[in-house]
Amino acid sequence: MEQKSKISHLLRAKASGQNKSESSCFCTAVQLALLTIYDMCKAVDRGMTITDVKLLEKHGGKSGTFIA
């Protein structure tokens, strides 16, 4: 029977400034962390997948507060 494993990663960050790219930077940071974990674990299972990367909460900016 195949055993399923799971790794979760949560990034909490605060940005200052008005360059409108903070969300993209945060998403890139999470993806990079997950790719690093993939690189470390690929010897065990090259078929693993990275899924369900999403924004859970955001405050500030023109759109205000977002909570998933």
N, CA, C and O of each residue as an XYZ file, in Angstrom:
272
protein
N       0.839     -1.176      0.000
C       0.000      0.000      0.000
C       0.890      1.247      0.000
O       1.844      1.336      0.772
N       0.573      2.193     -0.859
C       1.363      3.419     -0.970
C       1.046      4.355      0.184
O      -0.117      4.612      0.495
N       2.109      4.863      0.817
C       1.938      5.799      1.917
C       2.022      7.228      1.383
O       2.948      7.551      0.639
N       1.085      8.074      1.746
C       1.062      9.471      1.330
C       1.735     10.331      2.399
O       1.500     10.160      3.595
N       2.571     11.253      1.944
C       3.221     12.201      2.843
C       2.863     13.605      2.398
O       2.462     13.823      1.254
N       3.008     14.548      3.302
C       2.614     15.911      3.003
C       3.542     16.883      3.717
O       3.923     16.665      4.867
N       3.899     17.951      3.028
C       4.665     19.044      3.620
C       3.862     20.315      3.386
O       3.425     20.581      2.266
N       3.670     21.091      4.429
C       2.981     22.374      4.303
C       3.978     23.491      4.578
O       4.879     23.348      5.404
N       3.803     24.603      3.873
C       4.688     25.747      4.051
C       3.826     26.998      4.150
O       2.967     27.230      3.300
N       4.049     27.787      5.162
C       3.308     29.022      5.359
C       4.301     30.166      5.436
O       5.243     30.128      6.228
N       4.092     31.177      4.619
C       4.945     32.362      4.632
C       4.154     33.506      5.237
O       3.041     33.801      4.801
N       4.718     34.135      6.217
C       4.116     35.337      6.798
C       5.129     36.457      6.596
O       6.275     36.358      7.034
N       4.700     37.508      5.940
C       5.618     38.604      5.633
C       4.897     39.936      5.720
O       3.674     40.013      5.602
N       5.676     40.972      5.927
C       5.134     42.320      5.959
C       6.005     43.162      5.038
O       7.233     43.115      5.110
N       5.363     43.923      4.184
C       6.097     44.755      3.235
C       5.780     46.220      3.482
O       4.687     46.579      3.922
N       6.750     47.039      3.190
C       6.516     48.483      3.238
C       6.875     49.042      1.870
O       7.704     48.475      1.158
N       6.267     50.126      1.514
C       6.529     50.710      0.206
C       5.297     50.634     -0.674
O       4.283     50.047     -0.297
N       5.394     51.219     -1.817
C       4.250     51.329     -2.707
C       4.568     50.825     -4.112
O       4.086     51.406     -5.085
N       5.357     49.771     -4.249
C       5.739     49.335     -5.596
C       4.771     48.337     -6.228
O       4.983     47.932     -7.370
N       3.727     47.934     -5.529
C       2.649     47.078     -6.043
C       3.094     45.692     -6.493
O       2.369     45.030     -7.236
N       4.256     45.245     -6.068
C       4.714     43.911     -6.459
C       4.911     42.997     -5.258
O       5.456     41.902     -5.401
N       4.480     43.423     -4.086
C       4.711     42.636     -2.873
C       4.077     41.254     -2.947
O       4.715     40.266     -2.584
N       2.838     41.166     -3.410
C       2.158     39.868     -3.479
C       2.889     38.912     -4.397
O       3.023     37.731     -4.080
N       3.363     39.401     -5.526
C       4.118     38.556     -6.452
C       5.407     38.073     -5.810
O       5.798     36.920     -5.987
N       6.063     38.945     -5.071
C       7.304     38.555     -4.391
C       7.051     37.484     -3.347
O       7.835     36.546     -3.209
N       5.944     37.624     -2.602
C       5.630     36.642     -1.580
C       5.309     35.288     -2.205
O       5.757     34.255     -1.707
N       4.536     35.284     -3.290
C       4.205     34.024     -3.972
C       5.470     33.365     -4.519
O       5.617     32.145     -4.454
N       6.370     34.166     -5.052
C       7.641     33.633     -5.559
C       8.456     33.030     -4.428
O       9.087     31.989     -4.613
N       8.457     33.660     -3.261
C       9.202     33.134     -2.110
C       8.668     31.775     -1.675
O       9.443     30.874     -1.357
N       7.355     31.628     -1.659
C       6.755     30.342     -1.282
C       7.116     29.272     -2.311
O       7.511     28.167     -1.939
N       6.984     29.588     -3.593
C       7.319     28.619     -4.650
C       8.791     28.204     -4.558
O       9.113     27.027     -4.715
N       9.679     29.162     -4.306
C      11.101     28.849     -4.198
C      11.373     27.924     -3.016
O      12.173     26.995     -3.120
N      10.708     28.180     -1.898
C      10.876     27.299     -0.734
C      10.394     25.889     -1.051
O      11.041     24.912     -0.674
N       9.256     25.777     -1.744
C       8.724     24.456     -2.083
C       9.610     23.736     -3.096
O       9.784     22.520     -3.007
N      10.169     24.465     -4.051
C      11.095     23.847     -5.008
C      12.376     23.372     -4.317
O      12.956     22.360     -4.710
N      12.808     24.093     -3.301
C      13.973     23.665     -2.520
C      13.680     22.359     -1.796
O      14.517     21.458     -1.763
N      12.481     22.260     -1.212
C      12.081     21.015     -0.550
C      12.005     19.883     -1.566
O      12.451     18.770     -1.288
N      11.437     20.159     -2.756
C      11.377     19.150     -3.816
C      12.781     18.660     -4.163
O      13.011     17.458     -4.298
N      13.708     19.589     -4.305
C      15.078     19.228     -4.664
C      15.700     18.310     -3.617
O      16.445     17.393     -3.963
N      15.404     18.547     -2.344
C      15.952     17.714     -1.274
C      15.293     16.339     -1.223
O      15.923     15.369     -0.801
N      14.030     16.244     -1.648
C      13.270     14.996     -1.523
C      13.189     14.184     -2.814
O      12.662     13.072     -2.793
N      13.689     14.698     -3.932
C      13.496     14.028     -5.216
C      14.158     12.653     -5.290
O      13.761     11.826     -6.112
N      15.147     12.396     -4.458
C      15.768     11.073     -4.444
C      14.791     10.011     -3.942
O      14.901      8.840     -4.307
N      13.849     10.415     -3.118
C      12.869      9.491     -2.568
C      11.703      9.301     -3.536
O      11.235      8.180     -3.739
N      11.234     10.409     -4.138
C      10.070     10.326     -5.027
C      10.098     11.464     -6.046
O       9.735     12.596     -5.726
N      10.524     11.167     -7.260
C      10.550     12.190     -8.312
C       9.154     12.543     -8.808
O       8.988     13.546     -9.501
N       8.160     11.752     -8.474
C       6.801     11.989     -8.933
C       5.968     12.865     -8.015
O       4.776     13.060     -8.254
N       6.586     13.394     -6.967
C       5.813     14.246     -6.051
C       5.352     15.509     -6.771
O       5.943     15.913     -7.772
N       4.312     16.117     -6.263
C       3.763     17.309     -6.892
C       3.660     18.449     -5.890
O       3.533     18.230     -4.686
N       3.718     19.667     -6.408
C       3.492     20.876     -5.622
C       2.102     21.367     -6.010
O       1.859     21.708     -7.168
N       1.196     21.402     -5.043
C      -0.195     21.771     -5.345
C      -0.729     22.766     -4.324
O      -0.134     22.987     -3.269
N      -1.845     23.348     -4.661
C      -2.618     24.190     -3.749
C      -1.834     25.357     -3.162
O      -1.978     25.669     -1.980
N      -1.015     25.998     -3.972
C      -0.342     27.218     -3.533
C      -1.356     28.344     -3.673
O      -1.856     28.608     -4.766
N      -1.656     29.004     -2.558
C      -2.696     30.027     -2.614
C      -2.476     31.089     -1.541
O      -1.792     30.867     -0.542
N      -3.067     32.221     -1.779
C      -3.060     33.316     -0.816
C      -4.166     33.073      0.202
O      -5.324     32.875     -0.167
N      -3.812     33.087      1.472
C      -4.804     32.844      2.519
C      -5.326     34.142      3.119
O      -6.493     34.228      3.502
N      -4.464     35.153      3.202
C      -4.872     36.393      3.854
C      -4.006     37.541      3.366
O      -2.805     37.376      3.155
N      -4.619     38.705      3.188
C      -3.897     39.893      2.753
C      -4.587     41.112      3.350
O      -5.815     41.178      3.415
N      -3.785     42.069      3.783
C      -4.319     43.305      4.344
C      -3.660     44.488      3.659
O      -2.469     44.445      3.348
N      -4.423     45.540      3.422
C      -3.875     46.765      2.853
C      -4.020     46.830      1.344
O      -4.616     45.952      0.720
N      -3.471     47.875      0.776
C      -3.555     48.077     -0.656
C      -4.917     48.598     -1.083
O      -5.804     48.810     -0.255
N      -5.070     48.800     -2.368
C      -6.334     49.337     -2.900
C      -7.520     48.413     -2.631
O      -8.630     48.884     -2.380
N      -7.292     47.105     -2.681
C      -8.404     46.162     -2.529
C      -8.746     45.875     -1.065
O      -9.727     45.185     -0.789
N      -7.956     46.392     -0.129
C      -8.267     46.196      1.281
C      -7.905     44.823      1.787
O      -6.905     44.242      1.365
N      -8.715     44.298      2.693
C      -8.441     43.025      3.349
C      -9.052     41.868      2.565
O     -10.177     41.951      2.070
N      -8.278     40.786      2.466
C      -8.747     39.544      1.850
C      -8.445     38.401      2.802
O      -7.307     38.252      3.247
N      -9.441     37.599      3.117
C      -9.252     36.385      3.928
C      -9.965     35.251      3.213
O     -11.168     35.321      2.962
N      -9.215     34.206      2.887
C      -9.787     33.070      2.152
C     -10.666     32.236      3.041
O     -11.231     31.239      2.590
